[in-house]
Amino acid sequence: MSRGVPGRRWRAYSRGPAHEGEESQLSEENAAATGSGTDGAVLLFVGGPLDGRVQIREARHGDPLPTVTHVHLHGGPKVVHRYDLQVVGEQAGIYHLRPPAQRLTHEDRLAD
């Protein structure tokens, strides 16, 4: 999908346009500069709107949070998704989408 510039495309969550066929390579110098060395954690999101997203959390930010809340704001009501952390090894984790909470109907409350 181009946005007015022929021969360029926009990628989701990118910092700008990329040329078709252009690949970004991470050198050792760039890895050190971005802090993606062995002292961080690799976090994968599974399910919901963040499905497939990978986040590198640098060690200076501390341990990953046990729960992450994602709030989607748009013209209608806000949509809230919660992800719970499952630790996998020392430097990796998977955030799984929490199933929706069951709400009691008025009839269910009266039955209790």
Secondary structure, DSSP 4 states (H G I P E B T S, - for coil): --SSSTTEEE-TT-SSEEETT------HHHHHHHT-STTSEEEEEESGGGTT-EEEE-GGG-SPPSEEEEEE-SSSS-EEEEEEEEE-SSSEEEEEEPPPPPPPPHHHHHH-
